[in-house]
Amino acid sequence: MFNLYEIYTCHPETGERGWDIEFVIALDLDDVATYPFFDCVIMKEGSYSDKFSAAMSGFPMTDAAMEQHQTIKINKREIF
C-alpha cells in the first residue's frame, strides 16, 4: 500500500530541524525516513490502495515506493 505522509524536513545546508513541510508517498514509516532531509512525521494523511492512483497524485515518492511503481510498469499484468 502507498501511504501519504506529511513530514518536516531539515534545512539542506544548515540542518535546521522543522524547516519545511512536505507531503511524501512512502510504503511505511521506515521508508518515509529515507526521504532526503527527513526530520519527522507530522501525520499520516491517508493511503492509496493502487499504484496508479499514487503515481497520478503528483506527490513525490520515496525511492522504494518509486521502485515498486516502476516494477508494476514493467510487468503490465500487475498494474490493476
Backbone torsions as a table, in degrees:
resi	resn	phi	psi	omega
1	MET	NA	144.9	178.7
2	PHE	-101.6	122.7	-176.7
3	ASN	-108.6	142.4	177.3
4	LEU	-100.9	120.8	-179.4
5	TYR	-114.8	142.1	169.5
6	GLU	-97.6	123.5	-174.7
7	ILE	-130.6	158.1	166.6
8	TYR	-93.0	144.3	172.8
9	THR	-116.3	160.6	175.5
10	CYS	-90.9	153.4	176.0
11	HIS	-62.8	130.8	-175.6
12	PRO	-63.9	-25.4	-178.3
13	GLU	-101.2	-42.6	-175.6
14	THR	-94.9	-18.8	-177.6
15	GLY	78.7	6.8	179.2
16	GLU	-56.6	129.0	-177.9
17	ARG	-79.5	152.2	178.0
18	GLY	67.2	28.7	-172.7
19	TRP	-73.3	-40.6	-177.2
20	ASP	-145.6	158.5	176.5
21	ILE	-110.1	133.8	177.6
22	GLU	-135.9	155.7	172.2
23	PHE	-106.1	130.2	-173.8
24	VAL	-136.1	139.5	173.6
25	ILE	-94.1	128.1	-179.0
26	ALA	-143.1	163.7	-179.4
27	LEU	-77.2	-35.6	179.6
28	ASP	-164.1	-175.7	-177.9
29	LEU	-63.3	-39.1	178.1
30	ASP	-64.4	-37.2	-179.6
31	ASP	-69.7	-42.2	-178.6
32	VAL	-63.2	-27.6	178.9
33	ALA	-68.0	-12.8	178.2
34	THR	-87.7	-5.3	-179.4
35	TYR	-64.7	138.8	-178.2
36	PRO	-55.1	132.8	177.8
37	PHE	64.2	22.6	178.3
38	PHE	-58.3	136.6	174.8
39	ASP	-111.8	-66.0	179.2
40	CYS	-159.9	162.6	177.4
41	VAL	-85.5	132.2	173.0
42	ILE	-84.5	-52.4	175.9
43	MET	-166.0	157.8	172.6
44	LYS	-87.1	120.3	-174.7
45	GLU	-82.7	-29.1	-177.7
46	GLY	163.0	-170.2	-177.7
47	SER	-138.1	152.8	171.9
48	TYR	-108.6	126.0	-177.8
49	SER	-80.7	-19.8	178.4
50	ASP	-126.7	152.0	-174.5
51	LYS	-67.9	-33.6	-179.5
52	PHE	-62.7	-45.5	179.0
53	SER	-62.8	-39.8	178.4
54	ALA	-62.5	-44.2	-179.2
55	ALA	-66.3	-37.0	-177.5
56	MET	-78.8	-9.8	-177.5
57	SER	-67.0	-26.8	-179.3
58	GLY	87.8	-4.8	177.9
59	PHE	-79.1	149.0	176.5
60	PRO	-66.3	152.3	179.6
61	MET	-118.0	151.4	172.0
62	THR	-68.3	166.0	179.7
63	ASP	-59.9	-41.3	-178.9
64	ALA	-66.1	-40.8	177.9
65	ALA	-66.3	-40.3	178.8
66	MET	-66.5	-40.3	179.1
67	GLU	-62.8	-42.6	178.5
68	GLN	-64.9	-38.5	178.4
69	HIS	-65.4	-42.8	179.7
70	GLN	-64.4	-37.6	178.0
71	THR	-60.1	-38.8	179.4
72	ILE	-66.3	-38.4	179.1
73	LYS	-62.6	-36.2	-178.2
74	ILE	-71.2	-43.8	-178.9
75	ASN	-101.2	83.1	-170.4
76	LYS	-60.6	-19.9	178.8
77	ARG	-65.2	-20.7	-176.8
78	GLU	-101.0	6.0	-176.3
79	ILE	-60.5	-50.4	-177.0
80	PHE	-110.7	NA	NA
